[in-house]
Amino acid sequence: MMPAGFAERLSLGLAAVGEAERPSSGLGRTRRAHDELADIVVNGALIRHAGDVLGLFSDVGAYSNDRRDLPRVQAEADDYGGRLAELAVRLGLDDAAEVEAAQPTDAAQALVRGLISEGRSLAADLDRHTNALTKERASLAQIERQRSERSGISDPHPLREKLEALAPVLKQLDKRIETQSAVQSEARKLKEAAARLDPAILDINALALVSLPGAETITRFRKEFDVVAEEIGRAEDRVNNSNEALVAIEARLRDLACGRPIPTAETIAAKRQQRDEDWRRLRETLFGGKDALTGEPLVDVISAFERKSSEADRLSDDAASDAERVASHAAETGRLADEHRRSGTAKEHLLALAAREQELTIAWGTVWAPAQLTPLPPAEMAAWVVAANALLERRERMALLCDQLAEIDAAVQGIEPALAALADEAGLPSRRT
């Protein structure tokens, strides 16, 4: 059995020993580090070449790749050497080195390429001319055969003279082809340009037969349209202003009439007239007239007479006490009536101007009726006439070309009998045969 307190004393003793050994342990490690540092020997030359060492170390990967590609490169070199040796044998040289030494310069290679291309072109020309020569020889053989069949021609000079006499007309055939092409092209362009106009020209030949409105006519219609348009604008302004004035007057009348009604003279007069009518019937009853009332109708008329008399008196009193408002209402009512008259007059004038514009539009369309066009406003039609006249001038120039074609055709038709006779005389087949 351990003595009492032994474990505690043992723990304290171990802790004390540990504390005593800790400084000495750290000092020992420091001494070992100094000894190791003293053993390190620095190579100054190696330090100076540190950059070269790192560069060589980085080239290790490239060197490894080159070693891996070395067999392929060697195979290509062997193939190249073999082809050089084959070329040397074919060229009669001793070895591949002479082949490399005898390679032509870039200038010589360019010259050879040019000569090869030129040779190919000459060969193609030669083939073409050879084929043409073959065809001409065949045609000559056929002509010789026909001449022998027709006993031949003793002297071609007279025939040549006759053909030369017809040459001026025959030369026009080339001009006819050119002229016909120009006519067809111009006709197509004219048709397209006429279709692009607004309004479009459907038949420029029909348009050339009618007289288009002149500049004076277009200017006159333009001025008339402008005058009517300005008057319509002013009339519309008057109508709009009148409508605005009516709205303003009606708004003021509503303001004046807000609250109790306006006791106008017309309203007072109407009430008094109703009262007087009831009084007339009561008076007829008092004096024993033929329309005398009795019973319930008499009671109703008496009540109505009293009510209407009271209302008329009240309206008269209100008119007297509210004279300014009544006068303003009467004035605004008068202005409202005047403005209604002015608005009606302005609207009538606007309708008349609209009718005038319609008549002018019909007259403007009638001017263009011969051309079978629905005209635009005068300003736009003025530019249209300029463009249309330019097209008509082009049509005239095309007509001159057509006349030239007709003259050439007539001249050729005139020499056709002579050409046929000359062909018969020369022993050639004619179109008539």
URHU-V590605 format. One record per residue. RES is the residue in three letters. SS is DSSP state (2 for helix, 1 for strand, 0 for the rest). PSI is psi in radians with two decimals (999 if undefined). D_FIRST is the distance of its C-alpha to the first C-alpha in Angstrom with 2 decimals. Layout:
RES_SS_PSI_D_FIRST ; RES_SS_PSI_D_FIRST
This chain:
MET_0_2.35_0.00 ; MET_0_2.60_3.85 ; PRO_0_2.74_6.56 ; ALA_0_2.36_9.02 ; GLY_0_0.12_11.79 ; PHE_2_-0.75_10.48 ; ALA_2_-0.69_11.96 ; GLU_2_-0.73_15.12 ; ARG_2_-0.63_15.65 ; LEU_2_-0.73_15.29 ; SER_2_-0.74_17.87 ; LEU_2_-0.64_20.17 ; GLY_2_-0.74_20.16 ; LEU_2_-0.69_21.09 ; ALA_2_-0.68_23.81 ; ALA_2_-0.72_25.20 ; VAL_2_-0.71_25.44 ; GLY_2_-0.74_27.24 ; GLU_2_-0.60_29.66 ; ALA_2_-0.56_30.43 ; GLU_2_-0.37_31.24 ; ARG_2_-0.87_33.43 ; PRO_2_-0.73_36.65 ; SER_2_-0.61_36.58 ; SER_2_-0.79_36.26 ; GLY_2_-0.69_39.31 ; LEU_2_-0.63_41.26 ; GLY_2_-0.72_40.67 ; ARG_2_-0.67_42.07 ; THR_2_-0.72_45.11 ; ARG_2_-0.71_45.83 ; ARG_2_-0.66_45.71 ; ALA_2_-0.71_48.15 ; HIS_2_-0.68_50.57 ; ASP_2_-0.74_50.48 ; GLU_2_-0.69_51.26 ; LEU_2_-0.65_54.12 ; ALA_2_-0.48_55.57 ; ASP_2_-0.30_55.63 ; ILE_0_2.24_57.77 ; VAL_0_2.11_61.49 ; VAL_0_2.22_64.01 ; ASN_0_1.83_67.22 ; GLY_2_-0.64_69.91 ; ALA_2_-0.67_72.62 ; LEU_2_-0.64_70.46 ; ILE_2_-0.69_69.69 ; ARG_2_-0.51_73.45 ; HIS_0_0.43_74.11 ; ALA_2_-0.69_71.35 ; GLY_2_-0.72_73.97 ; ASP_2_-0.68_75.70 ; VAL_2_-0.79_72.46 ; LEU_2_-0.70_71.60 ; GLY_2_-0.78_75.18 ; LEU_2_-0.66_75.05 ; PHE_2_-0.65_71.69 ; SER_2_-0.42_73.23 ; ASP_0_-0.04_76.19 ; VAL_2_-0.69_73.97 ; GLY_2_-0.77_74.34 ; ALA_2_-0.66_78.15 ; TYR_2_-0.70_78.26 ; SER_2_-0.71_76.31 ; ASN_2_-0.71_78.79 ; ASP_2_-0.68_81.73 ; ARG_2_-0.63_80.39 ; ARG_2_-0.62_80.01 ; ASP_2_-0.12_83.66 ; LEU_2_-0.72_85.06 ; PRO_2_-0.72_86.15 ; ARG_2_-0.77_88.04 ; VAL_2_-0.70_89.75 ; GLN_2_-0.67_90.67 ; ALA_2_-0.74_92.15 ; GLU_2_-0.72_94.28 ; ALA_2_-0.71_95.43 ; ASP_2_-0.72_96.40 ; ASP_2_-0.77_98.32 ; TYR_2_-0.74_100.13 ; GLY_2_-0.67_100.98 ; GLY_2_-0.73_102.32 ; ARG_2_-0.64_104.53 ; LEU_2_-0.71_105.82 ; ALA_2_-0.69_106.71 ; GLU_2_-0.74_108.53 ; LEU_2_-0.65_110.47 ; ALA_2_-0.72_111.37 ; VAL_2_-0.77_112.85 ; ARG_2_-0.55_114.76 ; LEU_2_-0.06_116.12 ; GLY_0_0.46_117.08 ; LEU_0_2.86_114.69 ; ASP_0_-0.80_112.80 ; ASP_0_3.12_109.24 ; ALA_2_-0.49_107.12 ; ALA_2_-0.66_107.25 ; GLU_2_-0.56_111.01 ; VAL_2_-0.81_110.41 ; GLU_2_-0.66_108.12 ; ALA_2_-0.52_110.62 ; ALA_0_0.16_113.52 ; GLN_0_2.39_112.00 ; PRO_0_2.78_114.54 ; THR_0_2.94_113.97 ; ASP_2_-0.67_113.23 ; ALA_2_-0.73_116.86 ; ALA_2_-0.69_118.17 ; GLN_2_-0.74_115.94 ; ALA_2_-0.71_117.22 ; LEU_2_-0.74_120.81 ; VAL_2_-0.74_120.26 ; ARG_2_-0.76_118.78 ; GLY_2_-0.72_121.78 ; LEU_2_-0.67_124.22 ; ILE_2_-0.80_122.52 ; SER_2_-0.74_122.72 ; GLU_2_-0.66_126.35 ; GLY_2_-0.71_127.13 ; ARG_2_-0.72_125.69 ; SER_2_-0.74_127.75 ; LEU_2_-0.65_130.88 ; ALA_2_-0.72_130.23 ; ALA_2_-0.74_129.93 ; ASP_2_-0.70_133.18 ; LEU_2_-0.76_134.87 ; ASP_2_-0.73_133.88 ; ARG_2_-0.79_135.12 ; HIS_2_-0.59_138.42 ; THR_2_-0.74_138.86 ; ASN_2_-0.73_138.51 ; ALA_2_-0.71_140.94 ; LEU_2_-0.66_143.39 ; THR_2_-0.75_143.18 ; LYS_2_-0.73_143.95 ; GLU_2_-0.68_146.85 ; ARG_2_-0.67_148.29 ; ALA_2_-0.73_148.10 ; SER_2_-0.71_149.86 ; LEU_2_-0.70_152.48 ; ALA_2_-0.67_153.06 ; GLN_2_-0.73_153.55 ; ILE_2_-0.71_155.99 ; GLU_2_-0.66_157.89 ; ARG_2_-0.74_158.06 ; GLN_2_-0.67_159.37 ; ARG_2_-0.67_161.90 ; SER_2_-0.62_163.14 ; GLU_2_-0.52_163.48 ; ARG_0_0.41_165.55 ; SER_0_0.14_167.75 ; GLY_0_3.04_165.96 ; ILE_0_2.24_166.97 ; SER_0_-0.78_169.51 ; ASP_0_1.96_168.78 ; PRO_0_-0.10_165.69 ; HIS_2_-0.78_167.01 ; PRO_2_-0.66_168.86 ; LEU_2_-0.67_165.79 ; ARG_2_-0.66_163.67 ; GLU_2_-0.72_166.17 ; LYS_2_-0.68_166.09 ; LEU_2_-0.68_162.27 ; GLU_2_-0.54_162.23 ; ALA_2_-0.52_164.55 ; LEU_2_-0.09_161.96 ; ALA_2_-0.73_159.02 ; PRO_2_-0.65_158.97 ; VAL_2_-0.69_158.36 ; LEU_2_-0.57_155.82 ; LYS_2_-0.42_153.81 ; GLN_2_-0.23_153.29 ; LEU_2_-0.67_151.19 ; ASP_2_-0.72_148.22 ; LYS_2_-0.57_148.72 ; ARG_2_-0.73_148.90 ; ILE_2_-0.79_145.41 ; GLU_2_-0.75_143.98 ; THR_2_-0.72_145.92 ; GLN_2_-0.69_144.92 ; SER_2_-0.71_141.24 ; ALA_2_-0.68_141.64 ; VAL_2_-0.79_143.38 ; GLN_2_-0.73_140.68 ; SER_2_-0.77_137.90 ; GLU_2_-0.64_139.70 ; ALA_2_-0.74_140.46 ; ARG_2_-0.78_136.78 ; LYS_2_-0.67_135.73 ; LEU_2_-0.75_138.43 ; LYS_2_-0.74_137.28 ; GLU_2_-0.76_133.63 ; ALA_2_-0.68_134.59 ; ALA_2_-0.61_136.86 ; ALA_2_-0.45_134.08 ; ARG_2_-0.32_131.69 ; LEU_0_2.71_134.06 ; ASP_0_1.90_133.57 ; PRO_0_2.64_135.76 ; ALA_0_2.63_135.91 ; ILE_0_1.96_139.21 ; LEU_0_-0.58_139.60 ; ASP_0_1.74_142.95 ; ILE_2_-0.46_143.85 ; ASN_2_-0.69_147.25 ; ALA_2_-0.63_148.14 ; LEU_2_-0.56_146.91 ; ALA_0_-0.31_149.23 ; LEU_0_-0.16_152.22 ; VAL_0_2.83_151.56 ; SER_0_2.12_151.84 ; LEU_0_2.63_148.61 ; PRO_0_2.45_148.68 ; GLY_0_3.05_149.44 ; ALA_2_-0.62_147.50 ; GLU_2_-0.76_149.88 ; THR_2_-0.78_149.30 ; ILE_2_-0.72_145.53 ; THR_2_-0.71_145.61 ; ARG_2_-0.82_147.80 ; PHE_2_-0.64_145.52 ; ARG_2_-0.75_142.50 ; LYS_2_-0.75_144.04 ; GLU_2_-0.74_145.03 ; PHE_2_-0.71_141.53 ; ASP_2_-0.74_140.05 ; VAL_2_-0.81_142.44 ; VAL_2_-0.71_141.67 ; ALA_2_-0.71_137.93 ; GLU_2_-0.75_138.15 ; GLU_2_-0.69_140.25 ; ILE_2_-0.69_137.82 ; GLY_2_-0.76_134.97 ; ARG_2_-0.70_136.83 ; ALA_2_-0.71_137.78 ; GLU_2_-0.66_134.19 ; ASP_2_-0.71_133.15 ; ARG_2_-0.74_135.78 ; VAL_2_-0.77_134.61 ; ASN_2_-0.75_130.97 ; ASN_2_-0.71_131.92 ; SER_2_-0.72_134.03 ; ASN_2_-0.70_131.19 ; GLU_2_-0.70_128.84 ; ALA_2_-0.69_131.46 ; LEU_2_-0.74_131.89 ; VAL_2_-0.73_128.16 ; ALA_2_-0.76_128.12 ; ILE_2_-0.76_131.19 ; GLU_2_-0.61_129.79 ; ALA_2_-0.71_126.52 ; ARG_2_-0.67_128.47 ; LEU_2_-0.69_130.48 ; ARG_2_-0.67_127.31 ; ASP_2_-0.72_126.01 ; LEU_2_-0.55_129.29 ; ALA_2_-0.03_129.28 ; CYS_0_2.56_125.72 ; GLY_0_-2.33_125.66 ; ARG_0_2.69_129.01 ; PRO_0_2.74_131.74 ; ILE_0_2.16_134.29 ; PRO_0_1.37_137.61 ; THR_0_2.83_139.84 ; ALA_2_-0.63_143.62 ; GLU_2_-0.73_143.69 ; THR_2_-0.75_141.26 ; ILE_2_-0.75_143.29 ; ALA_2_-0.69_146.54 ; ALA_2_-0.74_145.15 ; LYS_2_-0.74_144.04 ; ARG_2_-0.66_147.41 ; GLN_2_-0.73_149.22 ; GLN_2_-0.72_147.24 ; ARG_2_-0.76_148.00 ; ASP_2_-0.62_151.70 ; GLU_2_-0.73_151.86 ; ASP_2_-0.67_150.47 ; TRP_2_-0.65_152.92 ; ARG_2_-0.73_155.79 ; ARG_2_-0.68_154.93 ; LEU_2_-0.70_154.62 ; ARG_2_-0.67_157.93 ; GLU_2_-0.64_159.57 ; THR_2_-0.72_158.35 ; LEU_2_-0.64_159.57 ; PHE_0_0.19_163.04 ; GLY_0_0.70_163.33 ; GLY_0_3.08_163.25 ; LYS_0_-0.38_163.15 ; ASP_0_0.53_159.38 ; ALA_0_2.49_158.51 ; LEU_0_2.63_155.03 ; THR_0_2.78_154.22 ; GLY_2_-2.45_151.26 ; GLU_2_-0.72_147.77 ; PRO_2_-0.63_148.89 ; LEU_2_-0.70_150.50 ; VAL_2_-0.72_147.28 ; ASP_2_-0.72_145.30 ; VAL_2_-0.68_147.77 ; ILE_2_-0.76_147.74 ; SER_2_-0.76_143.90 ; ALA_2_-0.69_143.90 ; PHE_2_-0.76_146.59 ; GLU_2_-0.71_144.60 ; ARG_2_-0.79_141.36 ; LYS_2_-0.60_142.99 ; SER_2_-0.71_144.90 ; SER_2_-0.74_141.65 ; GLU_2_-0.74_139.92 ; ALA_2_-0.75_142.84 ; ASP_2_-0.71_142.89 ; ARG_2_-0.73_139.14 ; LEU_2_-0.69_139.34 ; SER_2_-0.74_142.19 ; ASP_2_-0.73_140.19 ; ASP_2_-0.68_137.15 ; ALA_2_-0.64_139.35 ; ALA_2_-0.71_140.75 ; SER_2_-0.40_137.34 ; ASP_0_0.81_135.64 ; ALA_2_-0.66_138.57 ; GLU_2_-0.78_136.49 ; ARG_2_-0.66_134.16 ; VAL_2_-0.73_137.16 ; ALA_2_-0.73_138.97 ; SER_2_-0.72_135.91 ; HIS_2_-0.72_135.57 ; ALA_2_-0.72_139.28 ; ALA_2_-0.78_139.07 ; GLU_2_-0.61_136.03 ; THR_2_-0.71_137.77 ; GLY_2_-0.75_140.77 ; ARG_2_-0.66_138.60 ; LEU_2_-0.75_136.92 ; ALA_2_-0.76_140.31 ; ASP_2_-0.71_141.43 ; GLU_2_-0.62_138.25 ; HIS_2_-0.69_138.67 ; ARG_2_-0.77_142.18 ; ARG_2_-0.68_140.95 ; SER_2_-0.73_138.15 ; GLY_2_-0.74_140.65 ; THR_2_-0.75_143.00 ; ALA_2_-0.69_140.18 ; LYS_2_-0.68_139.09 ; GLU_2_-0.74_142.67 ; HIS_2_-0.67_143.05 ; LEU_2_-0.71_139.80 ; LEU_2_-0.68_141.07 ; ALA_2_-0.70_144.35 ; LEU_2_-0.67_142.53 ; ALA_2_-0.69_140.42 ; ALA_2_-0.70_143.65 ; ARG_2_-0.72_145.11 ; GLU_2_-0.68_142.06 ; GLN_2_-0.75_142.40 ; GLU_2_-0.71_146.10 ; LEU_2_-0.65_145.28 ; THR_2_-0.70_142.65 ; ILE_2_-0.74_145.20 ; ALA_2_-0.68_147.76 ; TRP_2_-0.70_145.21 ; GLY_2_-0.58_144.47 ; THR_2_-0.61_148.21 ; VAL_2_-0.58_148.62 ; TRP_0_0.05_146.15 ; ALA_2_-0.72_147.48 ; PRO_2_-0.53_149.59 ; ALA_2_-0.06_146.45 ; GLN_0_0.87_144.71 ; LEU_0_2.63_141.72 ; THR_0_1.81_139.66 ; PRO_0_2.66_139.57 ; LEU_0_-3.14_136.69 ; PRO_0_2.73_137.40 ; PRO_2_-0.70_140.10 ; ALA_2_-0.71_137.70 ; GLU_2_-0.60_135.90 ; MET_2_-0.44_139.14 ; ALA_2_-0.79_140.59 ; ALA_2_-0.61_137.88 ; TRP_2_-0.72_138.38 ; VAL_2_-0.71_142.10 ; VAL_2_-0.81_141.35 ; ALA_2_-0.70_138.99 ; ALA_2_-0.71_141.45 ; ASN_2_-0.64_144.35 ; ALA_2_-0.70_142.27 ; LEU_2_-0.66_141.68 ; LEU_2_-0.61_145.38 ; GLU_2_-0.71_146.23 ; ARG_2_-0.61_143.91 ; ARG_2_-0.67_145.65 ; GLU_2_-0.75_149.01 ; ARG_2_-0.64_147.81 ; MET_2_-0.61_146.51 ; ALA_2_-0.65_149.91 ; LEU_2_-0.71_151.58 ; LEU_2_-0.68_149.34 ; CYS_2_-0.66_150.32 ; ASP_2_-0.69_153.97 ; GLN_2_-0.70_153.40 ; LEU_2_-0.75_151.89 ; ALA_2_-0.69_154.91 ; GLU_2_-0.72_157.28 ; ILE_2_-0.76_155.47 ; ASP_2_-0.71_155.58 ; ALA_2_-0.71_159.27 ; ALA_2_-0.71_160.02 ; VAL_2_-0.73_158.11 ; GLN_2_-0.54_159.90 ; GLY_2_-0.51_163.18 ; ILE_2_0.00_162.67 ; GLU_2_-0.74_161.27 ; PRO_2_-0.71_164.76 ; ALA_2_-0.70_165.34 ; LEU_2_-0.71_161.94 ; ALA_2_-0.73_162.64 ; ALA_2_-0.68_166.04 ; LEU_2_-0.67_164.54 ; ALA_2_-0.70_161.91 ; ASP_2_-0.71_164.62 ; GLU_2_-0.61_166.68 ; ALA_2_-0.10_163.71 ; GLY_0_0.41_162.94 ; LEU_0_2.62_159.60 ; PRO_0_2.35_158.44 ; SER_0_2.91_158.88 ; ARG_0_-0.52_156.96 ; ARG_0_-0.36_159.99 ; THR_0_999_159.93
